[in-house]
């Protein structure tokens, strides 16, 4: 038996093996613990919803003395309606990304006087957001990859063997990058002392390499960047 992932709203959201996710449905929610060299340094709390008029994802990242928030809204076709980022403390900063004509426009406000400037990005409205510090964005990108070339067979997940390239926007850096994603294999890993069989994926960017582990509900449970001692684990 062969089943293909459904590429719905978020151009990514529904992987229910043949059935569309209902309107106003919470696709994923929870939190990630962020660890560096074994010590917990941050918590990202997130929620992803599919709505009748599109999809919405929000995250809040808290470290000691600092809080950041992000919100991403997409059309039913997966095009950006609005992306917003805020730093609440220690210094207020914010930025937003919206469509302008055929491409994207980023507006940044920094400092107490909220001086702003705009950065144009010659990128399509369907460009994935992969902002710094928000690991939910990696899950969303992985959903897009699954929908573009993966199927579920009796023996397990099957994906196009060729790595897939994506041009992504990194608003916090006010820049774009090209990243590649590919399916590595099924692996058994330990999560909270329990052995879990996951699908493992490789995410490669210009300056980093990540291993991403997804469970059989198509939810990311672990992300590792061994070069910098970073591990992200679903709570």
C-alpha positions in Angstrom: 0.0 0.0 0.0 1.3 3.4 -0.9 0.2 6.7 0.6 1.3 10.2 -0.2 1.6 13.1 2.2 -1.1 15.7 1.8 0.4 19.2 1.0 -2.3 21.4 2.5 -2.5 25.0 3.8 1.0 26.0 5.1 2.1 24.3 1.9 3.1 21.9 4.5 0.7 21.3 7.3 -1.2 18.1 6.9 0.5 14.7 6.9 -2.5 12.6 7.9 -1.9 10.0 5.1 -4.8 10.9 2.9 -7.2 13.2 4.9 -7.1 16.9 5.0 -6.7 18.6 8.4 -10.0 20.3 9.4 -10.3 24.1 9.5 -9.2 25.8 12.8 -7.2 22.7 13.8 -4.1 22.8 16.0 -1.5 20.9 13.9 1.2 21.0 16.5 1.9 22.7 19.9 4.2 22.2 22.8 7.8 23.2 23.6 11.4 22.5 22.8 14.2 22.5 25.3 17.4 24.0 23.9 20.6 22.6 25.3 24.3 23.6 24.7 26.9 21.1 25.8 24.2 19.4 27.9 23.0 22.5 29.8 19.5 23.8 29.2 19.8 27.4 27.9 16.4 28.2 26.5 12.8 27.0 26.0 10.8 27.6 22.8 7.0 27.4 23.2 5.0 27.1 20.0 1.7 26.5 18.4 0.7 25.8 14.7 -2.9 26.2 13.5 -4.6 25.5 10.3 -7.5 27.9 9.7 -10.2 28.3 7.1 -8.3 31.2 5.5 -4.8 30.0 5.8 -2.3 28.9 8.5 -0.7 30.5 11.5 2.4 29.6 13.6 3.8 31.4 16.6 6.7 30.8 18.9 8.2 32.3 22.1 11.8 31.7 22.9 12.9 32.4 26.5 16.4 32.5 27.8 17.7 33.9 31.0 17.1 37.6 30.7 15.8 37.6 27.1 12.5 36.9 25.3 11.9 36.7 21.6 8.6 36.0 19.8 7.7 35.2 16.2 4.5 34.9 14.2 4.0 33.5 10.7 0.8 33.7 8.7 0.4 32.1 5.3 -2.3 31.9 2.7 -4.0 28.6 1.7 -1.4 28.4 -1.1 1.4 28.7 1.4 2.4 32.3 0.5 3.5 34.7 3.2 0.8 37.1 4.5 3.0 38.4 7.3 6.0 37.4 9.4 6.7 39.3 12.6 9.6 39.0 15.1 9.9 40.8 18.4 12.6 41.0 21.0 10.9 41.9 24.3 13.9 42.2 26.5 16.7 43.2 27.2 16.1 45.7 24.4 13.0 46.2 22.4 13.4 45.4 18.7 11.0 44.2 16.0 10.8 43.4 12.3 8.2 42.4 9.9 8.2 40.7 6.4 5.3 41.3 4.0 4.7 40.9 0.3 5.4 43.9 -1.9 4.6 43.5 -5.6 6.1 40.2 -6.7 8.7 40.0 -3.9 9.2 40.5 -0.1 9.9 43.5 2.0 11.4 43.6 5.5 11.0 46.5 7.9 13.2 46.7 11.0 12.7 48.9 14.0 15.6 49.1 16.6 16.1 51.0 19.8 13.9 53.1 22.1 13.2 55.7 19.4 12.0 52.9 17.1 14.0 54.1 14.1 13.1 51.9 11.1 14.6 51.0 7.8 13.5 48.6 5.0 15.3 45.8 3.3 13.9 44.5 0.0 14.3 40.8 -0.8 14.0 39.5 -4.3 12.3 36.4 -3.2 8.9 34.8 -4.0 6.0 35.1 -1.6 6.2 31.3 -1.1 9.8 31.5 0.3 10.2 29.6 3.5 11.1 31.5 6.7 14.0 29.9 8.6 14.8 32.5 11.3 17.5 32.2 13.9 16.6 30.6 17.2 13.1 29.4 16.2 13.3 25.6 15.8 9.7 25.4 14.8 10.7 26.9 11.5 12.8 23.8 10.8 9.8 21.5 11.5 7.7 23.6 9.0 10.4 23.4 6.4 10.6 19.6 6.9 6.8 19.3 6.4 7.3 21.0 3.1 10.1 18.6 2.1 7.9 15.6 3.1 5.0 16.8 1.0 7.2 17.5 -2.1 8.7 14.1 -2.6 8.0 11.5 0.1 5.5 8.6 0.4 4.7 6.2 3.1 4.9 2.5 2.1 4.4 -0.7 4.1 8.1 -0.9 4.8 8.3 2.8 6.0 9.0 6.2 4.7 10.4 6.6 1.1 11.8 9.9 -0.2 13.4 11.1 -3.3 17.1 10.2 -2.9 18.3 13.5 -4.3 18.7 16.3 -1.7 16.1 19.1 -2.1 17.3 22.7 -2.3 15.3 25.6 -0.8 16.0 29.3 -0.9 15.1 30.5 2.6 14.8 33.9 4.2 16.5 34.6 7.5 14.9 37.8 8.7 17.0 38.2 11.9 20.1 38.3 9.6 18.2 40.4 6.9 19.5 37.9 4.3 18.7 34.8 2.3 20.5 31.4 2.1 20.2 28.2 0.1 19.7 25.1 2.3 19.4 21.4 1.3 17.4 18.7 3.0 17.5 15.0 2.5 16.2 11.8 4.2 18.9 9.9 6.0 17.3 6.7 7.3 15.1 5.3 10.1 16.9 5.4 13.5 16.1 4.5 17.0 17.0 7.2 19.5 16.5 7.8 23.2 14.0 10.5 24.2 13.5 11.0 27.9 14.9 7.6 28.6 12.6 5.9 26.1 13.7 4.4 22.8 11.8 5.9 19.9 12.0 5.0 16.2 12.3 8.1 14.1 12.9 9.3 10.6 16.3 11.1 10.4 16.9 14.0 8.0 19.9 16.1 7.2 19.6 19.9 6.9 22.7 21.6 5.5 23.1 25.4 5.2 26.1 27.6 4.3 27.4 27.6 7.9 25.9 24.6 9.7 24.8 21.0 9.5 21.8 19.6 11.4 20.3 16.2 12.1 16.5 16.4 12.5 14.5 13.5 14.0 10.8 13.2 13.3 8.4 10.6 15.0 5.7 8.7 13.2 3.2 11.6 13.8 5.4 13.8 11.6 6.5 15.9 14.6 10.1 16.9 15.3 11.3 15.4 18.5 15.1 16.1 18.4 17.4 18.4 16.5 21.2 18.1 16.8 24.1 20.3 15.6 27.1 18.4 16.8 29.7 21.0 15.7 28.4 23.5 18.2 27.2 21.1 20.9 23.6 22.1 20.3 20.7 19.8 21.0 16.9 20.6 20.8 14.5 18.1 22.4 10.7 18.2 22.5 9.5 18.4 26.1 
